[in-house]
Amino acid sequence: MRRLVLVTAISVLSGVSATCAAAEPMLKALKAGGYVVYLRHDQTDTSRSDTDPVDLNDCTKQRSLSDAGRAHARTIGLAFKTSGILVDRVFASPICRAAETASLAFPDIKQTTPRALVYTLALPKEDLGAVADELRRMLATPPQAGTNTVLVGHTTNLKEAAGLWPKFEGGALIFRPDGRGAFTLAGTIDPAEFERAAYE
């Protein structure tokens, strides 16, 4: 099953410019529900770095969101509202920049922190396989009818699970679960495209 999921996702990615929906059609598609949105945490303050090892319990020892990142995270939430996109569940990494992105974008939805989204650089190497398996299951799980699931995390987790990752902080990859344990990449939304959708 792992190989099937990976092959499906990577084969779709290889034709991303030809087959993935552009942001505007993708936002319209999300309105109908049925997708899992993997959102990379928003823009960060690059003058700060995570400590080594990463301390999951102390935000002062982590790279945090910048002011621009906080503003953009709110813009993501506005883009969802403006576009009429319903979100049923929000899952987020415990790393503060991801948890804060989720809170600012979706303040009215309680977020859950699964092990699948714990920053892989903060995990023992022997745990990475199980964490990747859990994330693949989440990507393959259909949301409640008419709604979408949002996962807020890091590039490394998605790379471990599917060989894919959002290029930009505050950008998203959109997955379509098939209800049979697999998923495909449906499209991408870049940070600037969230801004256009929010303020049109």
MIFI-208653 format. One record per atom (N, C-alpha, C): residue number from 1; atom name; x negated, y negated, z. Coordinates in nm, 3 decimals. Layout:
<vozas>
> NUM; CA; X; Y; Z $
...
</vozas>
This chain:
<vozas>
> 1; N; -0.083; 0.121; 0.000 $
> 1; CA; 0.000; 0.000; 0.000 $
> 1; C; -0.086; -0.125; 0.000 $
> 2; N; -0.196; -0.124; 0.080 $
> 2; CA; -0.283; -0.241; 0.084 $
> 2; C; -0.336; -0.274; -0.054 $
> 3; N; -0.378; -0.170; -0.128 $
> 3; CA; -0.432; -0.195; -0.261 $
> 3; C; -0.326; -0.251; -0.354 $
> 4; N; -0.203; -0.197; -0.344 $
> 4; CA; -0.095; -0.246; -0.429 $
> 4; C; -0.069; -0.393; -0.406 $
> 5; N; -0.063; -0.434; -0.280 $
> 5; CA; -0.036; -0.573; -0.248 $
> 5; C; -0.147; -0.662; -0.301 $
> 6; N; -0.272; -0.622; -0.277 $
> 6; CA; -0.384; -0.704; -0.320 $
> 6; C; -0.390; -0.716; -0.471 $
> 7; N; -0.370; -0.604; -0.540 $
> 7; CA; -0.375; -0.607; -0.686 $
> 7; C; -0.265; -0.696; -0.740 $
> 8; N; -0.146; -0.685; -0.681 $
> 8; CA; -0.034; -0.769; -0.725 $
> 8; C; -0.066; -0.916; -0.708 $
> 9; N; -0.114; -0.953; -0.590 $
> 9; CA; -0.142; -1.093; -0.563 $
> 9; C; -0.254; -1.147; -0.648 $
> 10; N; -0.363; -1.071; -0.661 $
> 10; CA; -0.478; -1.120; -0.735 $
> 10; C; -0.448; -1.127; -0.883 $
> 11; N; -0.371; -1.033; -0.935 $
> 11; CA; -0.338; -1.037; -1.077 $
> 11; C; -0.253; -1.158; -1.110 $
> 12; N; -0.164; -1.195; -1.017 $
> 12; CA; -0.084; -1.316; -1.039 $
> 12; C; -0.173; -1.439; -1.034 $
> 13; N; -0.265; -1.442; -0.936 $
> 13; CA; -0.353; -1.558; -0.923 $
> 13; C; -0.436; -1.580; -1.047 $
> 14; N; -0.477; -1.472; -1.113 $
> 14; CA; -0.563; -1.487; -1.229 $
> 14; C; -0.495; -1.565; -1.340 $
> 15; N; -0.362; -1.568; -1.341 $
> 15; CA; -0.290; -1.646; -1.441 $
> 15; C; -0.216; -1.761; -1.379 $
> 16; N; -0.270; -1.817; -1.270 $
> 16; CA; -0.197; -1.915; -1.192 $
> 16; C; -0.153; -2.035; -1.274 $
> 17; N; -0.238; -2.086; -1.365 $
> 17; CA; -0.201; -2.205; -1.440 $
> 17; C; -0.090; -2.176; -1.540 $
> 18; N; -0.079; -2.050; -1.583 $
> 18; CA; 0.020; -2.016; -1.685 $
> 18; C; 0.150; -1.967; -1.624 $
> 19; N; 0.142; -1.895; -1.510 $
> 19; CA; 0.261; -1.828; -1.460 $
> 19; C; 0.316; -1.886; -1.332 $
> 20; N; 0.237; -1.953; -1.252 $
> 20; CA; 0.289; -2.008; -1.127 $
> 20; C; 0.370; -2.132; -1.154 $
> 21; N; 0.474; -2.149; -1.076 $
> 21; CA; 0.558; -2.266; -1.093 $
> 21; C; 0.483; -2.392; -1.052 $
> 22; N; 0.505; -2.500; -1.127 $
> 22; CA; 0.451; -2.629; -1.087 $
> 22; C; 0.523; -2.673; -0.961 $
> 23; N; 0.469; -2.777; -0.896 $
> 23; CA; 0.520; -2.814; -0.764 $
> 23; C; 0.668; -2.851; -0.767 $
> 24; N; 0.710; -2.932; -0.862 $
> 24; CA; 0.850; -2.975; -0.863 $
> 24; C; 0.945; -2.856; -0.879 $
> 25; N; 0.924; -2.768; -0.980 $
> 25; CA; 1.009; -2.648; -0.987 $
> 25; C; 0.996; -2.559; -0.864 $
> 26; N; 0.875; -2.554; -0.805 $
> 26; CA; 0.856; -2.471; -0.688 $
> 26; C; 0.936; -2.523; -0.570 $
> 27; N; 0.938; -2.654; -0.553 $
> 27; CA; 1.018; -2.713; -0.446 $
> 27; C; 1.166; -2.685; -0.468 $
> 28; N; 1.209; -2.690; -0.594 $
> 28; CA; 1.349; -2.659; -0.625 $
> 28; C; 1.379; -2.512; -0.596 $
> 29; N; 1.284; -2.424; -0.626 $
> 29; CA; 1.302; -2.282; -0.599 $
> 29; C; 1.314; -2.256; -0.449 $
> 30; N; 1.234; -2.327; -0.370 $
> 30; CA; 1.238; -2.309; -0.225 $
> 30; C; 1.375; -2.343; -0.168 $
> 31; N; 1.447; -2.430; -0.236 $
> 31; CA; 1.580; -2.470; -0.188 $
> 31; C; 1.675; -2.350; -0.182 $
> 32; N; 1.653; -2.253; -0.271 $
> 32; CA; 1.738; -2.134; -0.272 $
> 32; C; 1.698; -2.033; -0.165 $
> 33; N; 1.579; -2.050; -0.108 $
> 33; CA; 1.531; -1.960; -0.004 $
> 33; C; 1.467; -1.834; -0.060 $
> 34; N; 1.417; -1.753; 0.031 $
> 34; CA; 1.360; -1.625; -0.008 $
> 34; C; 1.209; -1.622; -0.019 $
> 35; N; 1.141; -1.729; 0.026 $
> 35; CA; 0.995; -1.738; 0.010 $
> 35; C; 0.924; -1.745; 0.144 $
> 36; N; 0.795; -1.710; 0.140 $
> 36; CA; 0.706; -1.730; 0.252 $
> 36; C; 0.604; -1.836; 0.210 $
> 37; N; 0.599; -1.946; 0.283 $
> 37; CA; 0.511; -2.058; 0.252 $
> 37; C; 0.388; -2.048; 0.342 $
> 38; N; 0.271; -2.029; 0.281 $
> 38; CA; 0.147; -2.029; 0.359 $
> 38; C; 0.085; -2.168; 0.347 $
> 39; N; 0.095; -2.243; 0.454 $
> 39; CA; 0.050; -2.382; 0.457 $
> 39; C; -0.084; -2.390; 0.529 $
> 40; N; -0.183; -2.443; 0.461 $
> 40; CA; -0.310; -2.467; 0.529 $
> 40; C; -0.295; -2.588; 0.620 $
> 41; N; -0.353; -2.582; 0.739 $
> 41; CA; -0.348; -2.697; 0.830 $
> 41; C; -0.385; -2.825; 0.755 $
> 42; N; -0.338; -2.937; 0.804 $
> 42; CA; -0.357; -3.063; 0.731 $
> 42; C; -0.499; -3.119; 0.748 $
> 43; N; -0.520; -3.238; 0.693 $
> 43; CA; -0.654; -3.298; 0.685 $
> 43; C; -0.716; -3.314; 0.823 $
> 44; N; -0.845; -3.285; 0.831 $
> 44; CA; -0.913; -3.285; 0.961 $
> 44; C; -1.021; -3.393; 0.970 $
> 45; N; -1.061; -3.417; 1.093 $
> 45; CA; -1.169; -3.511; 1.123 $
> 45; C; -1.301; -3.436; 1.106 $
> 46; N; -1.367; -3.458; 0.994 $
> 46; CA; -1.487; -3.381; 0.961 $
> 46; C; -1.609; -3.425; 1.041 $
> 47; N; -1.594; -3.529; 1.124 $
> 47; CA; -1.705; -3.568; 1.211 $
> 47; C; -1.715; -3.475; 1.332 $
> 48; N; -1.614; -3.390; 1.349 $
> 48; CA; -1.612; -3.295; 1.460 $
> 48; C; -1.617; -3.153; 1.406 $
> 49; N; -1.672; -3.063; 1.486 $
> 49; CA; -1.681; -2.922; 1.447 $
> 49; C; -1.630; -2.834; 1.560 $
> 50; N; -1.589; -2.714; 1.524 $
> 50; CA; -1.553; -2.616; 1.626 $
> 50; C; -1.680; -2.573; 1.699 $
> 51; N; -1.666; -2.546; 1.826 $
> 51; CA; -1.779; -2.489; 1.899 $
> 51; C; -1.799; -2.345; 1.854 $
> 52; N; -1.915; -2.291; 1.877 $
> 52; CA; -1.944; -2.152; 1.845 $
> 52; C; -1.985; -2.080; 1.973 $
> 53; N; -1.903; -1.988; 2.023 $
> 53; CA; -1.780; -1.938; 1.963 $
> 53; C; -1.664; -2.037; 1.976 $
> 54; N; -1.562; -2.016; 1.893 $
> 54; CA; -1.445; -2.104; 1.896 $
> 54; C; -1.368; -2.084; 2.027 $
> 55; N; -1.336; -2.194; 2.092 $
> 55; CA; -1.257; -2.190; 2.216 $
> 55; C; -1.111; -2.217; 2.180 $
> 56; N; -1.028; -2.113; 2.184 $
> 56; CA; -0.888; -2.127; 2.145 $
> 56; C; -0.806; -2.208; 2.245 $
> 57; N; -0.860; -2.228; 2.365 $
> 57; CA; -0.782; -2.291; 2.472 $
> 57; C; -0.816; -2.438; 2.496 $
> 58; N; -0.909; -2.492; 2.419 $
> 58; CA; -0.954; -2.630; 2.445 $
> 58; C; -0.963; -2.708; 2.314 $
> 59; N; -0.864; -2.794; 2.291 $
> 59; CA; -0.860; -2.871; 2.166 $
> 59; C; -0.980; -2.964; 2.152 $
> 60; N; -1.039; -3.005; 2.263 $
> 60; CA; -1.153; -3.097; 2.256 $
> 60; C; -1.278; -3.029; 2.200 $
> 61; N; -1.274; -2.897; 2.193 $
> 61; CA; -1.388; -2.822; 2.140 $
> 61; C; -1.362; -2.768; 2.000 $
> 62; N; -1.260; -2.825; 1.936 $
> 62; CA; -1.222; -2.782; 1.802 $
> 62; C; -1.221; -2.901; 1.706 $
> 63; N; -1.235; -2.873; 1.577 $
> 63; CA; -1.216; -2.977; 1.476 $
> 63; C; -1.067; -3.010; 1.472 $
> 64; N; -1.034; -3.135; 1.487 $
> 64; CA; -0.894; -3.174; 1.502 $
> 64; C; -0.840; -3.239; 1.375 $
> 65; N; -0.709; -3.258; 1.371 $
> 65; CA; -0.650; -3.335; 1.262 $
> 65; C; -0.698; -3.479; 1.268 $
> 66; N; -0.715; -3.538; 1.152 $
> 66; CA; -0.741; -3.681; 1.144 $
> 66; C; -0.608; -3.756; 1.150 $
> 67; N; -0.613; -3.886; 1.164 $
> 67; CA; -0.489; -3.965; 1.161 $
> 67; C; -0.417; -3.947; 1.028 $
> 68; N; -0.495; -3.940; 0.920 $
> 68; CA; -0.434; -3.919; 0.788 $
> 68; C; -0.368; -3.781; 0.782 $
> 69; N; -0.431; -3.683; 0.845 $
> 69; CA; -0.373; -3.549; 0.848 $
> 69; C; -0.243; -3.544; 0.926 $
> 70; N; -0.237; -3.615; 1.037 $
> 70; CA; -0.113; -3.619; 1.114 $
> 70; C; -0.001; -3.685; 1.035 $
> 71; N; -0.035; -3.794; 0.966 $
> 71; CA; 0.065; -3.863; 0.884 $
> 71; C; 0.113; -3.773; 0.772 $
> 72; N; 0.019; -3.700; 0.710 $
> 72; CA; 0.058; -3.613; 0.598 $
> 72; C; 0.141; -3.494; 0.646 $
> 73; N; 0.111; -3.442; 0.765 $
> 73; CA; 0.191; -3.332; 0.818 $
> 73; C; 0.337; -3.375; 0.833 $
> 74; N; 0.358; -3.497; 0.880 $
> 74; CA; 0.495; -3.548; 0.889 $
> 74; C; 0.557; -3.561; 0.750 $
> 75; N; 0.474; -3.597; 0.652 $
> 75; CA; 0.521; -3.610; 0.514 $
> 75; C; 0.567; -3.475; 0.460 $
> 76; N; 0.497; -3.368; 0.496 $
> 76; CA; 0.539; -3.235; 0.453 $
> 76; C; 0.681; -3.207; 0.503 $
> 77; N; 0.705; -3.235; 0.629 $
> 77; CA; 0.838; -3.215; 0.683 $
> 77; C; 0.943; -3.297; 0.612 $
> 78; N; 0.908; -3.420; 0.580 $
> 78; CA; 1.001; -3.508; 0.507 $
> 78; C; 1.027; -3.454; 0.367 $
> 79; N; 0.925; -3.400; 0.303 $
> 79; CA; 0.942; -3.342; 0.170 $
> 79; C; 1.040; -3.225; 0.174 $
> 80; N; 1.030; -3.142; 0.276 $
> 80; CA; 1.124; -3.031; 0.290 $
> 80; C; 1.267; -3.084; 0.307 $
> 81; N; 1.284; -3.186; 0.392 $
> 81; CA; 1.417; -3.240; 0.416 $
> 81; C; 1.473; -3.308; 0.292 $
> 82; N; 1.389; -3.388; 0.226 $
> 82; CA; 1.434; -3.459; 0.106 $
> 82; C; 1.474; -3.362; -0.003 $
> 83; N; 1.403; -3.251; -0.012 $
> 83; CA; 1.430; -3.152; -0.116 $
> 83; C; 1.539; -3.052; -0.077 $
> 84; N; 1.590; -3.062; 0.045 $
> 84; CA; 1.696; -2.973; 0.088 $
> 84; C; 1.650; -2.831; 0.113 $
> 85; N; 1.524; -2.815; 0.158 $
> 85; CA; 1.466; -2.682; 0.180 $
> 85; C; 1.488; -2.642; 0.326 $
> 86; N; 1.549; -2.527; 0.345 $
> 86; CA; 1.575; -2.477; 0.480 $
> 86; C; 1.463; -2.383; 0.525 $
> 87; N; 1.422; -2.400; 0.649 $
> 87; CA; 1.320; -2.315; 0.709 $
> 87; C; 1.379; -2.249; 0.832 $
> 88; N; 1.369; -2.117; 0.838 $
> 88; CA; 1.426; -2.043; 0.950 $
> 88; C; 1.324; -2.020; 1.060 $
> 89; N; 1.200; -1.986; 1.021 $
> 89; CA; 1.099; -1.955; 1.121 $
> 89; C; 0.966; -2.018; 1.083 $
> 90; N; 0.893; -2.062; 1.185 $
> 90; CA; 0.761; -2.122; 1.167 $
> 90; C; 0.662; -2.046; 1.255 $
> 91; N; 0.558; -1.995; 1.193 $
> 91; CA; 0.450; -1.927; 1.264 $
> 91; C; 0.323; -2.010; 1.245 $
> 92; N; 0.243; -2.021; 1.350 $
> 92; CA; 0.123; -2.105; 1.339 $
> 92; C; 0.006; -2.045; 1.416 $
> 93; N; -0.112; -2.072; 1.366 $
> 93; CA; -0.235; -2.037; 1.436 $
> 93; C; -0.240; -2.113; 1.569 $
> 94; N; -0.304; -2.054; 1.670 $
> 94; CA; -0.320; -2.126; 1.796 $
> 94; C; -0.427; -2.236; 1.791 $
> 95; N; -0.508; -2.237; 1.687 $
> 95; CA; -0.606; -2.345; 1.672 $
> 95; C; -0.529; -2.476; 1.663 $
> 96; N; -0.573; -2.576; 1.735 $
> 96; CA; -0.493; -2.698; 1.754 $
> 96; C; -0.458; -2.770; 1.624 $
> 97; N; -0.548; -2.771; 1.527 $
> 97; CA; -0.518; -2.842; 1.403 $
> 97; C; -0.402; -2.775; 1.326 $
> 98; N; -0.389; -2.643; 1.339 $
> 98; CA; -0.278; -2.573; 1.274 $
> 98; C; -0.150; -2.587; 1.355 $
> 99; N; -0.161; -2.568; 1.486 $
> 99; CA; -0.042; -2.581; 1.571 $
> 99; C; 0.017; -2.722; 1.564 $
> 100; N; -0.071; -2.823; 1.559 $
> 100; CA; -0.023; -2.960; 1.550 $
> 100; C; 0.040; -2.988; 1.414 $
> 101; N; -0.018; -2.934; 1.308 $
> 101; CA; 0.043; -2.948; 1.176 $
> 101; C; 0.184; -2.894; 1.176 $
> 102; N; 0.202; -2.776; 1.234 $
> 102; CA; 0.335; -2.714; 1.239 $
> 102; C; 0.432; -2.799; 1.321 $
> 103; N; 0.385; -2.850; 1.434 $
> 103; CA; 0.472; -2.930; 1.522 $
> 103; C; 0.515; -3.061; 1.458 $
> 104; N; 0.423; -3.123; 1.385 $
> 104; CA; 0.455; -3.251; 1.322 $
> 104; C; 0.543; -3.233; 1.199 $
> 105; N; 0.521; -3.126; 1.124 $
> 105; CA; 0.600; -3.103; 1.003 $
> 105; C; 0.739; -3.050; 1.035 $
> 106; N; 0.747; -2.964; 1.137 $
> 106; CA; 0.874; -2.899; 1.169 $
> 106; C; 0.903; -2.910; 1.319 $
> 107; N; 0.925; -3.031; 1.368 $
> 107; CA; 0.938; -3.053; 1.512 $
> 107; C; 1.060; -2.988; 1.574 $
> 108; N; 1.160; -2.958; 1.495 $
> 108; CA; 1.285; -2.904; 1.549 $
> 108; C; 1.289; -2.752; 1.547 $
> 109; N; 1.182; -2.689; 1.499 $
> 109; CA; 1.179; -2.543; 1.490 $
> 109; C; 1.072; -2.489; 1.584 $
> 110; N; 1.111; -2.400; 1.672 $
> 110; CA; 1.015; -2.341; 1.765 $
> 110; C; 0.913; -2.258; 1.689 $
> 111; N; 0.786; -2.282; 1.715 $
> 111; CA; 0.682; -2.206; 1.645 $
> 111; C; 0.636; -2.088; 1.728 $
> 112; N; 0.602; -1.982; 1.656 $
> 112; CA; 0.552; -1.859; 1.716 $
> 112; C; 0.408; -1.842; 1.674 $
> 113; N; 0.327; -1.784; 1.762 $
> 113; CA; 0.185; -1.765; 1.732 $
> 113; C; 0.152; -1.617; 1.723 $
> 114; N; 0.151; -1.561; 1.601 $
> 114; CA; 0.117; -1.420; 1.586 $
> 114; C; -0.035; -1.402; 1.577 $
> 115; N; -0.081; -1.283; 1.610 $
> 115; CA; -0.225; -1.256; 1.601 $
> 115; C; -0.273; -1.267; 1.456 $
> 116; N; -0.184; -1.245; 1.361 $
> 116; CA; -0.221; -1.252; 1.220 $
> 116; C; -0.274; -1.388; 1.178 $
> 117; N; -0.239; -1.493; 1.253 $
> 117; CA; -0.281; -1.628; 1.216 $
> 117; C; -0.391; -1.684; 1.307 $
> 118; N; -0.436; -1.604; 1.403 $
> 118; CA; -0.550; -1.649; 1.484 $
> 118; C; -0.670; -1.663; 1.392 $
> 119; N; -0.734; -1.778; 1.400 $
> 119; CA; -0.850; -1.809; 1.314 $
> 119; C; -0.948; -1.692; 1.316 $
> 120; N; -0.975; -1.635; 1.198 $
> 120; CA; -1.057; -1.513; 1.195 $
> 120; C; -1.199; -1.535; 1.248 $
> 121; N; -1.249; -1.658; 1.241 $
> 121; CA; -1.383; -1.685; 1.293 $
> 121; C; -1.386; -1.681; 1.446 $
> 122; N; -1.267; -1.675; 1.507 $
> 122; CA; -1.259; -1.665; 1.653 $
> 122; C; -1.233; -1.522; 1.699 $
> 123; N; -1.231; -1.428; 1.604 $
> 123; CA; -1.198; -1.290; 1.635 $
> 123; C; -1.320; -1.199; 1.622 $
> 124; N; -1.323; -1.089; 1.696 $
> 124; CA; -1.427; -0.989; 1.676 $
> 124; C; -1.413; -0.926; 1.538 $
> 125; N; -1.524; -0.891; 1.476 $
> 125; CA; -1.520; -0.835; 1.341 $
> 125; C; -1.435; -0.709; 1.334 $
> 126; N; -1.436; -0.631; 1.443 $
> 126; CA; -1.360; -0.506; 1.441 $
> 126; C; -1.209; -0.528; 1.439 $
> 127; N; -1.164; -0.650; 1.467 $
> 127; CA; -1.020; -0.681; 1.466 $
> 127; C; -0.971; -0.731; 1.331 $
> 128; N; -1.062; -0.765; 1.241 $
> 128; CA; -1.022; -0.834; 1.117 $
> 128; C; -0.931; -0.749; 1.029 $
> 129; N; -0.956; -0.620; 1.021 $
> 129; CA; -0.873; -0.534; 0.937 $
> 129; C; -0.729; -0.530; 0.984 $
> 130; N; -0.709; -0.514; 1.114 $
> 130; CA; -0.573; -0.508; 1.169 $
> 130; C; -0.502; -0.642; 1.153 $
> 131; N; -0.575; -0.752; 1.171 $
> 131; CA; -0.517; -0.885; 1.156 $
> 131; C; -0.475; -0.909; 1.011 $
> 132; N; -0.559; -0.867; 0.917 $
> 132; CA; -0.525; -0.882; 0.775 $
> 132; C; -0.402; -0.798; 0.740 $
> 133; N; -0.394; -0.678; 0.793 $
> 133; CA; -0.277; -0.593; 0.768 $
> 133; C; -0.150; -0.659; 0.820 $
> 134; N; -0.158; -0.720; 0.939 $
> 134; CA; -0.041; -0.786; 0.996 $
> 134; C; 0.002; -0.905; 0.910 $
> 135; N; -0.096; -0.981; 0.860 $
> 135; CA; -0.061; -1.096; 0.775 $
> 135; C; 0.002; -1.049; 0.645 $
> 136; N; -0.048; -0.941; 0.587 $
> 136; CA; 0.014; -0.889; 0.465 $
> 136; C; 0.159; -0.849; 0.491 $
> 137; N; 0.185; -0.789; 0.607 $
> 137; CA; 0.324; -0.754; 0.639 $
> 137; C; 0.411; -0.878; 0.650 $
> 138; N; 0.358; -0.985; 0.707 $
> 138; CA; 0.435; -1.109; 0.719 $
> 138; C; 0.464; -1.169; 0.582 $
> 139; N; 0.366; -1.165; 0.492 $
> 139; CA; 0.385; -1.218; 0.357 $
> 139; C; 0.486; -1.135; 0.279 $
> 140; N; 0.500; -1.009; 0.316 $
> 140; CA; 0.591; -0.919; 0.244 $
> 140; C; 0.730; -0.911; 0.308 $
> 141; N; 0.752; -0.985; 0.417 $
> 141; CA; 0.880; -0.980; 0.488 $
> 141; C; 0.974; -1.090; 0.439 $
> 142; N; 1.087; -1.056; 0.378 $
> 142; CA; 1.180; -1.159; 0.330 $
> 142; C; 1.240; -1.237; 0.447 $
> 143; N; 1.256; -1.367; 0.430 $
> 143; CA; 1.322; -1.447; 0.534 $
> 143; C; 1.472; -1.428; 0.532 $
> 144; N; 1.539; -1.485; 0.629 $
> 144; CA; 1.684; -1.483; 0.632 $
> 144; C; 1.738; -1.546; 0.505 $
> 145; N; 1.848; -1.493; 0.454 $
> 145; CA; 1.906; -1.539; 0.328 $
> 145; C; 1.924; -1.691; 0.326 $
> 146; N; 1.879; -1.753; 0.216 $
> 146; CA; 1.896; -1.896; 0.198 $
> 146; C; 1.792; -1.981; 0.268 $
> 147; N; 1.698; -1.916; 0.337 $
> 147; CA; 1.595; -1.991; 0.409 $
> 147; C; 1.456; -1.943; 0.368 $
> 148; N; 1.356; -2.008; 0.423 $
> 148; CA; 1.216; -1.974; 0.398 $
> 148; C; 1.142; -1.959; 0.530 $
> 149; N; 1.033; -1.885; 0.526 $
> 149; CA; 0.944; -1.871; 0.640 $
> 149; C; 0.818; -1.953; 0.613 $
> 150; N; 0.770; -2.024; 0.714 $
> 150; CA; 0.647; -2.102; 0.700 $
> 150; C; 0.540; -2.045; 0.792 $
> 151; N; 0.421; -2.021; 0.735 $
> 151; CA; 0.304; -1.979; 0.811 $
> 151; C; 0.202; -2.091; 0.801 $
> 152; N; 0.153; -2.141; 0.913 $
> 152; CA; 0.054; -2.248; 0.913 $
> 152; C; -0.077; -2.191; 0.965 $
> 153; N; -0.178; -2.188; 0.880 $
> 153; CA; -0.302; -2.124; 0.920 $
> 153; C; -0.425; -2.179; 0.851 $
> 154; N; -0.517; -2.088; 0.824 $
> 154; CA; -0.650; -2.124; 0.775 $
> 154; C; -0.679; -2.050; 0.645 $
> 155; N; -0.778; -2.098; 0.573 $
> 155; CA; -0.815; -2.031; 0.448 $
> 155; C; -0.866; -1.889; 0.473 $
> 156; N; -0.942; -1.871; 0.581 $
> 156; CA; -1.008; -1.743; 0.603 $
> 156; C; -0.909; -1.629; 0.625 $
> 157; N; -0.800; -1.655; 0.695 $
> 157; CA; -0.702; -1.549; 0.721 $
> 157; C; -0.639; -1.499; 0.592 $
> 158; N; -0.599; -1.592; 0.506 $
> 158; CA; -0.534; -1.552; 0.382 $
> 158; C; -0.635; -1.487; 0.287 $
> 159; N; -0.757; -1.535; 0.290 $
> 159; CA; -0.861; -1.474; 0.206 $
> 159; C; -0.884; -1.329; 0.247 $
> 160; N; -0.888; -1.303; 0.378 $
> 160; CA; -0.907; -1.167; 0.428 $
> 160; C; -0.790; -1.078; 0.387 $
> 161; N; -0.668; -1.133; 0.388 $
> 161; CA; -0.548; -1.053; 0.365 $
> 161; C; -0.518; -1.032; 0.217 $
> 162; N; -0.543; -1.133; 0.135 $
> 162; CA; -0.497; -1.124; -0.004 $
> 162; C; -0.596; -1.176; -0.107 $
> 163; N; -0.712; -1.223; -0.063 $
> 163; CA; -0.809; -1.274; -0.160 $
> 163; C; -0.770; -1.408; -0.218 $
> 164; N; -0.676; -1.479; -0.154 $
> 164; CA; -0.626; -1.609; -0.200 $
> 164; C; -0.636; -1.708; -0.086 $
> 165; N; -0.638; -1.836; -0.121 $
> 165; CA; -0.635; -1.938; -0.016 $
> 165; C; -0.599; -2.074; -0.076 $
> 166; N; -0.532; -2.161; 0.002 $
> 166; CA; -0.502; -2.297; -0.045 $
> 166; C; -0.632; -2.375; -0.059 $
> 167; N; -0.649; -2.442; -0.169 $
> 167; CA; -0.772; -2.515; -0.196 $
> 167; C; -0.786; -2.637; -0.107 $
> 168; N; -0.674; -2.705; -0.080 $
> 168; CA; -0.678; -2.832; -0.007 $
> 168; C; -0.617; -2.819; 0.132 $
> 169; N; -0.671; -2.893; 0.228 $
> 169; CA; -0.605; -2.906; 0.357 $
> 169; C; -0.471; -2.975; 0.334 $
> 170; N; -0.366; -2.921; 0.393 $
> 170; CA; -0.232; -2.977; 0.370 $
> 170; C; -0.166; -2.928; 0.244 $
> 171; N; -0.227; -2.828; 0.179 $
> 171; CA; -0.168; -2.767; 0.060 $
> 171; C; -0.108; -2.632; 0.094 $
> 172; N; -0.031; -2.575; 0.001 $
> 172; CA; 0.039; -2.450; 0.030 $
> 172; C; 0.037; -2.355; -0.088 $
> 173; N; 0.035; -2.227; -0.057 $
> 173; CA; 0.062; -2.121; -0.153 $
> 173; C; 0.197; -2.062; -0.117 $
> 174; N; 0.278; -2.034; -0.219 $
> 174; CA; 0.414; -1.985; -0.199 $
> 174; C; 0.422; -1.840; -0.246 $
> 175; N; 0.468; -1.754; -0.156 $
> 175; CA; 0.476; -1.612; -0.187 $
> 175; C; 0.621; -1.565; -0.190 $
> 176; N; 0.645; -1.466; -0.278 $
> 176; CA; 0.779; -1.408; -0.291 $
> 176; C; 0.774; -1.263; -0.243 $
> 177; N; 0.829; -1.234; -0.126 $
> 177; CA; 0.835; -1.095; -0.079 $
> 177; C; 0.933; -1.016; -0.166 $
> 178; N; 0.900; -0.889; -0.194 $
> 178; CA; 0.993; -0.812; -0.278 $
> 178; C; 1.087; -0.724; -0.196 $
> 179; N; 1.073; -0.725; -0.062 $
> 179; CA; 1.161; -0.645; 0.021 $
> 179; C; 1.124; -0.499; 0.027 $
> 180; N; 1.016; -0.463; -0.041 $
> 180; CA; 0.971; -0.323; -0.042 $
> 180; C; 0.826; -0.311; 0.005 $
> 181; N; 0.780; -0.411; 0.080 $
> 181; CA; 0.647; -0.404; 0.137 $
> 181; C; 0.538; -0.470; 0.056 $
> 182; N; 0.574; -0.544; -0.049 $
> 182; CA; 0.474; -0.612; -0.131 $
> 182; C; 0.517; -0.757; -0.152 $
> 183; N; 0.429; -0.837; -0.211 $
> 183; CA; 0.458; -0.978; -0.236 $
> 183; C; 0.380; -1.023; -0.358 $
> 184; N; 0.428; -1.131; -0.419 $
> 184; CA; 0.358; -1.192; -0.532 $
> 184; C; 0.343; -1.341; -0.507 $
> 185; N; 0.242; -1.398; -0.569 $
> 185; CA; 0.223; -1.543; -0.561 $
> 185; C; 0.319; -1.609; -0.657 $
> 186; N; 0.405; -1.695; -0.604 $
> 186; CA; 0.507; -1.761; -0.688 $
> 186; C; 0.463; -1.899; -0.735 $
> 187; N; 0.380; -1.967; -0.658 $
> 187; CA; 0.340; -2.102; -0.697 $
> 187; C; 0.254; -2.168; -0.592 $
> 188; N; 0.217; -2.291; -0.619 $
> 188; CA; 0.135; -2.369; -0.527 $
> 188; C; 0.193; -2.509; -0.514 $
> 189; N; 0.165; -2.573; -0.402 $
> 189; CA; 0.202; -2.713; -0.382 $
> 189; C; 0.082; -2.784; -0.322 $
> 190; N; 0.030; -2.884; -0.392 $
> 190; CA; -0.084; -2.960; -0.343 $
> 190; C; -0.037; -3.072; -0.251 $
> 191; N; -0.126; -3.127; -0.169 $
> 191; CA; -0.087; -3.233; -0.075 $
> 191; C; -0.018; -3.352; -0.141 $
> 192; N; -0.071; -3.397; -0.255 $
> 192; CA; -0.012; -3.513; -0.322 $
> 192; C; 0.129; -3.484; -0.371 $
> 193; N; 0.157; -3.358; -0.401 $
> 193; CA; 0.289; -3.321; -0.450 $
> 193; C; 0.392; -3.324; -0.337 $
> 194; N; 0.350; -3.294; -0.216 $
> 194; CA; 0.439; -3.312; -0.102 $
> 194; C; 0.474; -3.460; -0.086 $
> 195; N; 0.375; -3.547; -0.106 $
> 195; CA; 0.399; -3.691; -0.091 $
> 195; C; 0.498; -3.741; -0.195 $
> 196; N; 0.482; -3.696; -0.318 $
> 196; CA; 0.576; -3.738; -0.422 $
> 196; C; 0.718; -3.692; -0.391 $
> 197; N; 0.731; -3.567; -0.343 $
> 197; CA; 0.863; -3.515; -0.311 $
> 197; C; 0.927; -3.589; -0.194 $
> 198; N; 0.843; -3.631; -0.098 $
> 198; CA; 0.896; -3.698; 0.020 $
> 198; C; 0.947; -3.838; -0.008 $
> 199; N; 0.883; -3.907; -0.102 $
> 199; CA; 0.912; -4.049; -0.120 $
> 199; C; 0.973; -4.083; -0.255 $
> 200; N; 1.021; -3.985; -0.326 $
> 200; CA; 1.088; -4.013; -0.454 $
> 200; C; 1.218; -4.087; -0.430 $
</vozas>
